[in-house]
Amino acid sequence: MGLAAPYSVGTSLPSIQRLPSFKPQNCNNYSPPVSFHRHVECAVQLQPQPAPPTVTVARDESLVKRRTVISLLALDAVLAYSSPNSSPAAEIPCEFQVAPSGLAFCDKLVGAGPQAVKGQLIKAHYVGRLENGKVFDSSYNRGKPLTFRVGVGEVIKGWDEGIIGGDGVPPMLAGGKRTLKIPPELGYGSRGAGCRGGSCIIPPDSVLLFDVEFVSQA
């Protein structure tokens, strides 16, 4: 039995014929052969194409410089913000309101708890400063708030009025923070305080500044 003839999809040829080799023809003048069995190699002649024009973009040196400066400024801002040694933002100045007694006060934070009542035992943190900004006492440094009965003279008059309230001064609420500016007559007067050997921690006739935090009722 002879070998079966090769079979390709879409073509049914009785036998394999060796096709003669043909020289490549120019496709521009190509005419299809009469016999569809004839293979024609087509040589395509490509016309050379001109190279694309080179585009030169002029750099705006001033624009480059501006972008560089902006980038450096942005980097400086990020580094200054993220630096652990950067100084904190300046605190907004307190706008004092002055009562008829001469006491000035400014609420930095209004509390949400109950108000202080005369004779009540309360706890308060504080920082005491002279007008020149020098700190002379601080309960925060001791790590413990001051416990006292408010409104009965256990503290200076400026404190009693500044916490329980009075003419033109609203009472403080627990959790609140208030700055008091106390004139000498509501503070330590002409005698001063902490005097020894001719020098005083609080000189006579000093205006005092107290940052008071009403912590809670005791």
C-alpha positions as CSV (number, residue, x, y, z in Angstrom):
1,M,0.0,0.0,0.0
2,G,1.4,3.4,-0.9
3,L,1.8,6.2,1.6
4,A,-1.1,8.6,1.9
5,A,-0.6,11.9,0.2
6,P,0.0,14.9,2.5
7,Y,-3.2,16.9,3.5
8,S,-3.5,20.5,4.4
9,V,-6.6,22.2,5.6
10,G,-8.4,23.9,2.7
11,T,-6.3,22.2,0.1
12,S,-6.6,18.8,-1.6
13,L,-3.5,18.1,-3.6
14,P,-3.0,14.6,-5.2
15,S,0.8,14.7,-4.7
16,I,3.6,16.9,-3.7
17,Q,5.2,18.6,-6.7
18,R,8.5,20.3,-6.5
19,L,7.9,23.8,-7.6
20,P,10.5,25.6,-9.6
21,S,12.1,28.6,-8.0
22,F,11.1,31.9,-9.3
23,K,13.0,35.2,-9.3
24,P,11.3,37.9,-7.2
25,Q,9.0,40.0,-9.2
26,N,8.1,43.6,-8.7
27,C,4.8,43.8,-7.0
28,N,4.0,47.2,-8.6
29,N,3.6,45.4,-12.0
30,Y,2.4,42.1,-10.7
31,S,-0.3,40.1,-12.4
32,P,-1.6,37.0,-10.8
33,P,-0.6,33.8,-12.7
34,V,-3.2,31.8,-14.5
35,S,-2.6,28.7,-12.3
36,F,-3.4,29.2,-8.7
37,H,-0.9,26.5,-7.9
38,R,2.0,28.7,-8.9
39,H,3.9,30.4,-6.0
40,V,5.2,33.8,-6.7
41,E,7.7,35.5,-4.5
42,C,7.1,39.2,-4.5
43,A,9.9,41.7,-3.9
44,V,8.4,45.0,-2.6
45,Q,10.4,48.0,-3.4
46,L,10.1,50.5,-0.6
47,Q,10.6,54.2,-1.3
48,P,12.9,55.8,1.2
49,Q,11.1,58.1,3.5
50,P,12.6,61.4,4.6
51,A,13.7,61.6,8.3
52,P,11.3,63.5,10.6
53,P,12.4,67.0,11.3
54,T,14.2,67.6,14.6
55,V,12.3,69.8,17.0
56,T,14.4,71.9,19.3
57,V,12.6,73.1,22.5
58,A,14.1,76.1,24.0
59,R,14.3,75.9,27.8
60,D,12.9,78.8,29.8
61,E,15.8,79.2,32.3
62,S,13.8,81.6,34.5
63,L,10.9,79.1,34.7
64,V,13.4,76.3,35.7
65,K,14.9,78.6,38.4
66,R,11.5,79.5,39.8
67,R,10.5,75.8,40.0
68,T,13.7,75.0,41.8
69,V,13.2,77.7,44.4
70,I,9.6,76.7,45.0
71,S,10.7,73.1,45.5
72,L,13.4,74.1,48.0
73,L,11.0,76.2,50.0
74,A,8.5,73.4,50.2
75,L,11.2,71.0,51.4
76,D,12.3,73.5,54.0
77,A,8.7,73.9,55.3
78,V,8.4,70.1,55.6
79,L,11.7,69.7,57.4
80,A,10.8,72.6,59.8
81,Y,7.4,71.1,60.6
82,S,8.8,67.5,61.1
83,S,11.9,68.6,63.1
84,P,11.6,67.6,66.8
85,N,13.6,70.6,67.8
86,S,11.3,73.1,66.0
87,S,9.7,75.7,68.3
88,P,6.0,75.5,68.9
89,A,3.6,78.0,67.3
90,A,3.2,81.3,69.2
91,E,0.2,81.3,71.5
92,I,-2.7,83.6,70.6
93,P,-2.6,86.6,73.0
94,C,-5.3,86.6,75.7
95,E,-7.9,89.4,75.5
96,F,-8.6,90.6,79.0
97,Q,-11.9,91.9,80.3
98,V,-11.6,94.2,83.3
99,A,-14.1,94.0,86.1
100,P,-15.0,97.1,88.3
101,S,-12.8,95.7,91.0
102,G,-9.7,96.0,88.7
103,L,-9.5,92.3,88.2
104,A,-8.8,91.3,84.6
105,F,-9.6,87.9,83.3
106,C,-9.5,85.9,80.0
107,D,-11.1,82.5,79.5
108,K,-8.8,80.2,77.5
109,L,-11.1,77.2,77.9
110,V,-14.7,77.3,79.3
111,G,-15.3,74.2,81.4
112,A,-18.2,71.8,81.1
113,G,-18.5,70.8,84.8
114,P,-20.3,72.5,87.7
115,Q,-19.3,75.9,88.8
116,A,-17.4,76.7,92.0
117,V,-19.5,77.6,95.0
118,K,-18.4,79.8,98.0
119,G,-17.0,77.7,100.8
120,Q,-16.6,74.6,98.6
121,L,-13.4,72.6,98.6
122,I,-11.9,72.5,95.1
123,K,-8.7,71.5,93.3
124,A,-6.9,73.9,91.0
125,H,-3.6,73.9,89.1
126,Y,-1.9,77.2,88.5
127,V,1.2,79.0,87.2
128,G,2.0,82.4,88.8
129,R,4.1,85.0,87.0
130,L,5.2,88.5,87.5
131,E,4.4,91.1,84.8
132,N,7.9,90.7,83.3
133,G,7.0,87.0,82.7
134,K,9.1,85.5,85.5
135,V,7.5,82.4,87.0
136,F,7.5,82.5,90.8
137,D,5.3,79.4,91.5
138,S,3.7,76.5,89.7
139,S,1.6,73.6,91.0
140,Y,2.4,71.7,87.8
141,N,6.0,71.5,88.9
142,R,5.0,69.9,92.1
143,G,2.8,67.5,90.3
144,K,-0.2,68.1,92.5
145,P,-3.1,70.7,92.3
146,L,-3.8,73.1,95.2
147,T,-6.8,72.1,97.3
148,F,-8.5,74.9,99.2
149,R,-11.9,76.3,100.1
150,V,-12.8,79.0,97.6
151,G,-14.4,82.3,98.5
152,V,-13.6,82.3,102.2
153,G,-10.2,84.0,102.3
154,E,-7.9,81.0,102.1
155,V,-6.3,82.5,99.0
156,I,-5.8,86.1,97.8
157,K,-8.9,88.1,96.9
158,G,-8.1,88.0,93.2
159,W,-8.3,84.2,93.2
160,D,-11.6,84.1,95.1
161,E,-13.2,86.6,92.8
162,G,-11.6,85.1,89.6
163,I,-12.9,81.6,90.4
164,I,-16.4,82.0,92.0
165,G,-17.1,85.1,90.1
166,G,-18.3,88.6,91.1
167,D,-19.3,91.9,89.6
168,G,-18.6,91.5,85.9
169,V,-16.8,88.2,86.4
170,P,-18.6,84.9,85.5
171,P,-17.9,81.9,87.7
172,M,-15.5,79.3,86.5
173,L,-16.8,75.8,85.6
174,A,-14.9,72.6,86.4
175,G,-12.5,71.8,83.6
176,G,-12.1,75.4,82.6
177,K,-8.9,77.4,82.2
178,R,-8.7,81.1,82.9
179,T,-5.9,83.7,83.1
180,L,-6.2,86.3,85.9
181,K,-4.4,89.6,86.0
182,I,-4.6,90.7,89.6
183,P,-3.8,94.2,90.7
184,P,-1.8,94.7,94.0
185,E,-4.9,95.5,96.1
186,L,-6.4,92.1,95.2
187,G,-3.0,90.4,95.6
188,Y,-0.2,90.9,98.1
189,G,-0.4,94.7,98.2
190,S,2.4,96.8,99.5
191,R,4.0,94.1,101.6
192,G,4.8,91.7,98.8
193,A,5.5,88.0,99.5
194,G,8.4,85.7,100.2
195,C,10.5,88.6,101.4
196,R,13.8,87.8,103.1
197,G,17.0,89.9,103.6
198,G,15.7,92.8,101.7
199,S,14.5,90.8,98.6
200,C,11.1,89.4,97.8
201,I,9.9,86.7,95.5
202,I,6.9,88.8,94.8
203,P,8.0,92.5,95.2
204,P,5.6,95.0,96.8
205,D,2.8,96.5,94.7
206,S,3.2,93.8,92.0
207,V,0.6,93.0,89.3
208,L,0.4,89.3,89.1
209,L,-0.6,86.9,86.3
210,F,-2.1,83.5,87.2
211,D,-3.0,80.8,84.7
212,V,-5.6,78.9,86.7
213,E,-7.1,75.5,85.8
214,F,-10.2,74.5,87.8
215,V,-9.6,70.8,88.0
216,S,-12.6,69.6,90.0
217,Q,-14.5,69.8,93.2
218,A,-12.7,68.0,95.9
